[in-house]
């Protein structure tokens, strides 16, 4: 096979993003994906004509993902959802206090709690998260908030937007950053026709910039000699010559690919990371049994369950179906998939009674990996990549290699960091000082 300057392994959002930066800098790039379809967890599946994402996704305005997409000139159609939703507590549905007026009307909160929440939200805007102490999110909340019901609300908002149901393990800074985005309002973009639209735009840009894309190609080994990347060996026996490799897979999968990985930092990274999971029930309906144009999502305060209805504000499915995502954060995992599915069905029964009669399509994902790691209190001053120090030319990117970013923001930010390091090293080796973009 032909030789390339850089091989990017993994055709998800991170791999596509890295490849575009690299190709724009003038490097020859090959993108290698083991499946027949690009996108990874961002792919959109068609069932009975309806467009279903693989679980719940959120693209935040003002986050690293939006910044990278703007830099690359990638635009997607959709709509930003106002901060209007519902809260479920002790079997009763309340309006989420997304505005001063709704806050004053909320029967869930006492007068003193309403005043405390108002002050908290105003104070939240001015917090410098980089200056926060290295404490857990729970410890920070207990220091900042006295009312127990407000604490429940803040925990629910944070776990929904990080997928981490362990406030005692999550670092305060990333949790607070997520709260800041949420309480700004109009910050979550519901993408029309599913996240496959975003994948399609990135793929077209990668092809336009000259990236070679290989589908259905599995890597059996990343070979290196004298601590330098030399070749990639494929499962079908073919090989590829390259000087630089960016792997966008998870730490365990990356470890398996690299020759003598046990002698590198990849072993420590693999052993230290803590993957988090969610159970997701995604349904497509002919119509909503109960239409409420003011409710785009619903938190369950006493359970780690969240329901999103993107079709209320966006064209979530090309066929016009109404899409609902029901998600339960299961943290490090659960072996009770039937129980998880029943709980999500019951949550939908509560929010949209009669939904089963309108069902067009459904998919249940009992244990989808949301992220390969998160910013936990035992990860203080510990980071992964982009470079693997023991192997020159080997880099990693993905949600587990963030620098305080969360989920898809970490995916895009890490992809850019890895690509920039390769470009700097490439130009240095070539004796070039200009970084083309």
Phi and psi in degrees as a GROMACS rama.xvg file:
@    title "Ramachandran Plot"
@    xaxis  label "Phi"
@    yaxis  label "Psi"
@TYPE xy
-65.4852  158.057  UNK-2
-93.1887  147.978  UNK-3
-131.733  153.91  UNK-4
-64.2555  -44.8598  UNK-5
-135.111  137.171  UNK-6
-112.243  127.847  UNK-7
-107.898  121.471  UNK-8
-100.605  118.59  UNK-9
112.196  119.877  UNK-10
-100.849  30.3196  UNK-11
-83.6134  -164.619  UNK-12
-60.4572  -40.7653  UNK-13
-66.7171  -45.3938  UNK-14
-64.5353  -43.5613  UNK-15
-62.3471  -42.7608  UNK-16
-64.3104  -47.5406  UNK-17
-57.8586  -44.8404  UNK-18
-62.8996  -35.856  UNK-19
-67.3501  -46.509  UNK-20
-57.8501  -44.036  UNK-21
-65.419  -45.7454  UNK-22
-66.3654  -37.1815  UNK-23
-65.2834  -24.9611  UNK-24
-83.4766  0.792144  UNK-25
94.9664  5.44334  UNK-26
-84.8547  149.97  UNK-27
-83.2047  128.651  UNK-28
-130.14  135.989  UNK-29
-120.227  131.246  UNK-30
-106.009  123.879  UNK-31
-114.753  123.18  UNK-32
-127.275  130.164  UNK-33
-75.152  -24.5438  UNK-34
-96.2362  178.086  UNK-35
-83.0416  -11.9512  UNK-36
-126.353  137.525  UNK-37
-81.6112  163.666  UNK-38
117.368  -29.2316  UNK-39
58.6139  -130.415  UNK-40
-72.2807  -6.91035  UNK-41
-94.2836  3.02197  UNK-42
-68.3583  152.65  UNK-43
-110.887  131.84  UNK-44
-103.894  138.125  UNK-45
-96.9844  125.356  UNK-46
-133.132  118.97  UNK-47
52.0842  35.6836  UNK-48
87.7207  -12.7028  UNK-49
-89.4301  150.152  UNK-50
-99.0816  116.563  UNK-51
-121.179  126.098  UNK-52
-71.6768  166.186  UNK-53
-86.2433  78.1395  UNK-54
85.7881  -166.711  UNK-55
-84.4908  131.518  UNK-56
-129.05  152.681  UNK-57
-146.257  130.264  UNK-58
-112.361  115.264  UNK-59
-94.3652  132.692  UNK-60
-66.8678  133.423  UNK-61
89.2692  -1.61948  UNK-62
-91.1972  177.696  UNK-63
-64.2703  -33.2383  UNK-64
-62.484  -47.2419  UNK-65
-63.1998  -39.2279  UNK-66
-61.1181  -45.0882  UNK-67
-67.05  -43.5392  UNK-68
-62.0303  -39.6171  UNK-69
-65.0234  -39.6069  UNK-70
-63.153  -36.1817  UNK-71
-85.7089  -5.43107  UNK-72
74.8738  25.2573  UNK-73
-95.9924  122.326  UNK-74
-121.453  142.016  UNK-75
-125.552  148.97  UNK-76
-88.2613  143.408  UNK-77
169.787  -160.931  UNK-78
-148.07  145.794  UNK-79
-87.0653  129.666  UNK-80
-84.535  127.554  UNK-81
-63.4535  159.269  UNK-82
-79.5517  64.5793  UNK-83
-124.295  116.999  UNK-84
-158.026  -164.594  UNK-85
-125.313  161.997  UNK-86
-129.789  138.212  UNK-87
-113.206  126.605  UNK-88
-141.671  125  UNK-89
52.2367  42.6535  UNK-90
76.5444  11.3261  UNK-91
-122.24  144.7  UNK-92
-100.129  129.176  UNK-93
-124.389  156.69  UNK-94
-76.7467  134.903  UNK-95
-69.3344  128.159  UNK-96
-74.6949  81.7645  UNK-97
-92.0256  -1.81829  UNK-98
-144.898  161.885  UNK-99
-56.6474  -38.591  UNK-100
-67.1014  -46.5051  UNK-101
-66.3739  -30.5756  UNK-102
-63.7773  -43.3319  UNK-103
-66.5648  -29.7668  UNK-104
-85.0192  -16.9868  UNK-105
-63.5685  121.282  UNK-106
-79.6204  -7.91627  UNK-107
-73.2795  -29.3952  UNK-108
-107.823  141.579  UNK-109
-73.2124  163.143  UNK-110
-55.5372  -41.5053  UNK-111
-67.8727  -35.5138  UNK-112
-67.0952  -39.4055  UNK-113
-60.7578  -42.5422  UNK-114
-66.069  -40.9527  UNK-115
-66.2281  -41.4132  UNK-116
-64.6694  -40.4593  UNK-117
-59.3655  -47.2623  UNK-118
-64.6679  -39.077  UNK-119
-62.9143  -47.1381  UNK-120
-62.6106  -40.6425  UNK-121
-65.2098  -39.5423  UNK-122
-70.5405  -32.2111  UNK-123
-58.9304  -37.4022  UNK-124
-60.8946  -32.6964  UNK-125
-94.456  4.11687  UNK-126
-75.5927  129.559  UNK-127
-89.1995  103.478  UNK-128
-65.9457  -23.9404  UNK-129
-69.5522  -19.7176  UNK-130
-97.6015  0.844003  UNK-131
-68.9243  146.051  UNK-132
-68.1523  158.874  UNK-133
-82.9789  74.0278  UNK-134
-123.747  169.267  UNK-135
-74.2144  160.614  UNK-136
-62.7271  -38.431  UNK-137
-61.5657  -45.0583  UNK-138
-62.5918  -39.198  UNK-139
-65.4621  -45.1245  UNK-140
-61.5911  -42.3101  UNK-141
-67.142  -27.3444  UNK-142
-76.2129  -33.3981  UNK-143
-92.0447  -27.3672  UNK-144
-126.313  131.575  UNK-145
-94.8968  -38.477  UNK-146
-72.2205  129.092  UNK-147
-66.2565  -35.3095  UNK-148
-69.1623  -37.9651  UNK-149
-65.5287  -38.2402  UNK-150
-59.2529  -43.7344  UNK-151
-58.8902  -42.9691  UNK-152
-63.1437  -45.9809  UNK-153
-66.3621  -40.2888  UNK-154
-61.5086  -41.7047  UNK-155
-65.0957  -43.1745  UNK-156
-62.6713  -43.9006  UNK-157
-66.8408  -47.2499  UNK-158
-67.1597  -31.8286  UNK-159
-66.18  -34.5265  UNK-160
-98.3941  0.279613  UNK-161
-124.388  -17.0081  UNK-162
66.6433  13.8034  UNK-163
-103.45  108.111  UNK-164
-87.7909  22.508  UNK-165
-123.828  81.1847  UNK-166
-62.5095  -21.9675  UNK-167
-76.522  -13.4667  UNK-168
-106.705  -31.6666  UNK-169
-69.0946  135.166  UNK-170
-65.645  148.3  UNK-171
-63.497  -44.7867  UNK-172
-57.2024  -53.1448  UNK-173
-64.5852  -33.0539  UNK-174
-64.3015  -42.8403  UNK-175
-68.0912  -38.6519  UNK-176
-58.5411  -40.4318  UNK-177
-66.0344  -41.3554  UNK-178
-60.624  -40.7574  UNK-179
-60.6344  -41.0207  UNK-180
-65.759  -44.9516  UNK-181
-63.304  -46.1881  UNK-182
-79.1589  -3.27219  UNK-183
-71.45  -30.4285  UNK-184
81.0521  154.744  UNK-185
51.3708  40.5365  UNK-186
-110.924  -18.5051  UNK-187
-97.6572  122.507  UNK-188
-91.0275  120.805  UNK-189
-90.7488  114.281  UNK-190
-83.0315  131.086  UNK-191
-61.8048  138.966  UNK-192
63.7347  20.9011  UNK-193
86.5027  170.584  UNK-194
-72.2663  -7.66826  UNK-195
-60.5483  -27.459  UNK-196
-62.2339  -41.6806  UNK-197
-65.0445  -43.4433  UNK-198
-59.7798  -44.8138  UNK-199
-60.3485  -43.2862  UNK-200
-64.1711  -42.2486  UNK-201
-65.7639  -40.4096  UNK-202
-62.7098  -44.1543  UNK-203
-62.4158  -39.2365  UNK-204
-69.1851  -37.8809  UNK-205
-61.7503  -45.0012  UNK-206
-64.694  -41.752  UNK-207
-60.8219  -35.836  UNK-208
-83.9142  -2.16595  UNK-209
102.408  11.246  UNK-210
-71.569  132.506  UNK-211
-87.4456  128.108  UNK-212
-112.454  125.1  UNK-213
-114.472  115.663  UNK-214
-96.7409  161.055  UNK-215
56.5818  39.2835  UNK-216
-124.975  114.974  UNK-217
-100.089  137.489  UNK-218
-89.037  126.29  UNK-219
-94.4615  -28.0156  UNK-220
-160.788  137.258  UNK-221
-99.8122  105.836  UNK-222
-90.0066  138.975  UNK-223
-138.501  144.693  UNK-224
-132.389  135.522  UNK-225
52.8689  40.3869  UNK-226
63.0997  26.9388  UNK-227
-129.542  140.699  UNK-228
-64.3401  134.017  UNK-229
-121.82  -55.6358  UNK-230
-139.398  160.374  UNK-231
-114.3  132.154  UNK-232
-107.409  131.722  UNK-233
-94.638  158.976  UNK-234
-64.6503  -24.2566  UNK-235
-86.5009  5.84662  UNK-236
97.668  -13.3966  UNK-237
-76.7352  163.683  UNK-238
-138.426  163.654  UNK-239
-139.142  135.448  UNK-240
-89.9939  133.835  UNK-241
-159.232  157.642  UNK-242
-102.578  -23.6293  UNK-243
-135.199  143.169  UNK-244
-134.806  131.656  UNK-245
-113.487  119.985  UNK-246
-102.038  124.579  UNK-247
-108.461  14.6881  UNK-248
-80.0747  177.308  UNK-249
-73.7206  170.93  UNK-250
-62.7675  -38.2702  UNK-251
-68.6687  -44.5913  UNK-252
-66.3056  -38.983  UNK-253
-63.2013  -43.2  UNK-254
-56.6055  -41.2413  UNK-255
-67.478  -27.6928  UNK-256
-78.4751  -32.6397  UNK-257
-86.8468  128.553  UNK-258
-62.0108  133.592  UNK-259
54.1523  40.1041  UNK-260
-63.3719  -24.4221  UNK-261
-65.3676  -15.0133  UNK-262
-93.4916  3.98039  UNK-263
-117.641  176.503  UNK-264
-65.7298  -16.9251  UNK-265
-58.7627  -31.6654  UNK-266
-66.7148  -46.0601  UNK-267
-63.3247  -43.8507  UNK-268
-62.6129  -44.3105  UNK-269
-60.979  -43.4996  UNK-270
-72.9835  -23.8755  UNK-271
-90.257  -28.966  UNK-272
-68.1309  151.213  UNK-273
-126.57  96.2561  UNK-274
-65.1569  146.434  UNK-275
-122.53  149.12  UNK-276
-129.023  165.487  UNK-277
-143.591  151.333  UNK-278
-101.944  129.406  UNK-279
-129.486  133.786  UNK-280
-117.702  113.261  UNK-281
-111.372  126.938  UNK-282
-129.13  148.286  UNK-283
-114.619  129.023  UNK-284
-120.241  154.015  UNK-285
-64.4645  -39.7491  UNK-286
-160.203  162.957  UNK-287
-77.7639  127.341  UNK-288
-59.5993  -38.7502  UNK-289
-122.332  110.483  UNK-290
-93.1882  120.99  UNK-291
-132.683  95.9924  UNK-292
-64.2275  -10.8763  UNK-293
-97.4732  -1.72736  UNK-294
-119.162  108.226  UNK-295
-97.7612  -19.575  UNK-296
-157.634  163.959  UNK-297
-140.471  126.893  UNK-298
-93.1996  141.025  UNK-299
-102.615  111.165  UNK-300
-71.0143  -30.648  UNK-301
-99.2588  3.76174  UNK-302
-143.073  148.521  UNK-303
-79.2723  55.4491  UNK-304
-120.66  141.774  UNK-305
-141.248  138.788  UNK-306
-124.083  131.124  UNK-307
-122.732  140.528  UNK-308
-125.838  79.6371  UNK-309
-63.1429  -26.0362  UNK-310
-65.8536  -16.5008  UNK-311
-63.0192  -28.8509  UNK-312
-125.501  -17.5555  UNK-313
-128.793  168.382  UNK-314
-87.2331  75.142  UNK-315
-63.9821  -30.0169  UNK-316
-130.689  138.994  UNK-317
-61.9804  -29.9534  UNK-318
-86.0999  3.05212  UNK-319
86.6845  2.36912  UNK-320
-65.1695  152.361  UNK-321
-87.7897  126.144  UNK-322
-105.164  133.2  UNK-323
-127.576  132.211  UNK-324
-110.769  122.092  UNK-325
-113.36  129.73  UNK-326
-135.066  138.878  UNK-327
-121.725  123.417  UNK-328
-74.2057  120.028  UNK-329
-113.27  13.3929  UNK-330
57.8534  -120.886  UNK-331
-78.1242  -0.291557  UNK-332
126.753  166.283  UNK-333
-150.207  146.407  UNK-334
-108.192  21.3883  UNK-335
-119.925  62.6173  UNK-336
-62.5789  -37.4166  UNK-337
-64.2452  -38.7052  UNK-338
-66.3311  -41.4777  UNK-339
-63.4187  -43.4617  UNK-340
-63.0655  -42.372  UNK-341
-62.8082  -40.7382  UNK-342
-64.1272  -39.8375  UNK-343
-69.9163  -37.4075  UNK-344
-63.574  -42.4174  UNK-345
-64.8183  -36.2944  UNK-346
-64.0954  -40.5095  UNK-347
-67.4949  -37.3826  UNK-348
-58.1519  -38.1301  UNK-349
-71.9764  -43.0509  UNK-350
-82.0686  -39.9389  UNK-351
-133.071  69.4999  UNK-352
-58.6096  133.149  UNK-353
95.5439  3.471  UNK-354
-62.5378  -31.443  UNK-355
-62.2849  -32.991  UNK-356
-71.5158  -17.6926  UNK-357
-104.167  4.14392  UNK-358
-67.1977  130.273  UNK-359
-103.906  -41.4028  UNK-360
-155.356  157.978  UNK-361
-153.552  156.116  UNK-362
-145.349  136.611  UNK-363
-114.905  122.983  UNK-364
-109.618  99.8676  UNK-365
-69.1621  -26.2339  UNK-366
-157.102  74.3346  UNK-367
-88.4792  135.424  UNK-368
-76.5487  113.284  UNK-369
-78.5238  -43.2337  UNK-370
-153.208  148.95  UNK-371
-79.2619  -12.7675  UNK-372
-168.987  168.12  UNK-373
-145.354  167.299  UNK-374
-77.6922  89.3293  UNK-375
-96.4912  166.121  UNK-376
-66.3864  -21.7488  UNK-377
-89.898  8.3759  UNK-378
-107.515  14.2158  UNK-379
-60.3463  130.104  UNK-380
62.7448  19.4896  UNK-381
-120.523  129.156  UNK-382
-137.808  162.898  UNK-383
-121.515  125.455  UNK-384
70.8604  -164.196  UNK-385
-66.4524  -32.4218  UNK-386
-85.518  148.39  UNK-387
-93.9963  106.269  UNK-388
-59.4132  -27.3572  UNK-389
-83.4092  -11.629  UNK-390
-128.926  107.04  UNK-391
-63.6849  130.035  UNK-392
94.2974  -0.264399  UNK-393
-108.051  128.267  UNK-394
-134.461  158.104  UNK-395
-129.137  151.776  UNK-396
-149.406  162.285  UNK-397
137.069  179.776  UNK-398
-63.9636  -19.5492  UNK-399
-89.2424  -1.82201  UNK-400
-112.451  26.4502  UNK-401
-71.5771  168.31  UNK-402
-123.458  57.5327  UNK-403
95.9613  -11.8999  UNK-404
-76.333  161.952  UNK-405
-123.146  137.688  UNK-406
52.4624  -123.303  UNK-407
-66.53  -27.0486  UNK-408
-63.0818  -38.6927  UNK-409
-68.0223  -35.6192  UNK-410
-60.1055  -51.1591  UNK-411
-72.4882  -42.8219  UNK-412
-63.9016  -41.6118  UNK-413
-69.1639  -34.0764  UNK-414
-62.7768  -42.3577  UNK-415
-65.6915  -43.4724  UNK-416
-60.499  -45.806  UNK-417
-63.572  -44.0315  UNK-418
-62.755  -42.0703  UNK-419
-64.2928  -37.8376  UNK-420
-65.1226  -40.972  UNK-421
-63.0158  -44.9831  UNK-422
-61.6536  -43.5462  UNK-423
-61.5001  -45.3266  UNK-424
-67.0598  -40.6047  UNK-425
-62.1176  -47.2774  UNK-426
-66.2632  -33.9195  UNK-427
-65.4604  -43.8884  UNK-428
-68.5362  -30.4698  UNK-429
-86.6947  -2.85583  UNK-430
75.6259  25.592  UNK-431
-104.086  147.054  UNK-432
-108.41  -15.8368  UNK-433
-90.7923  138.514  UNK-434
-106.856  101.872  UNK-435
-74.1345  146.093  UNK-436
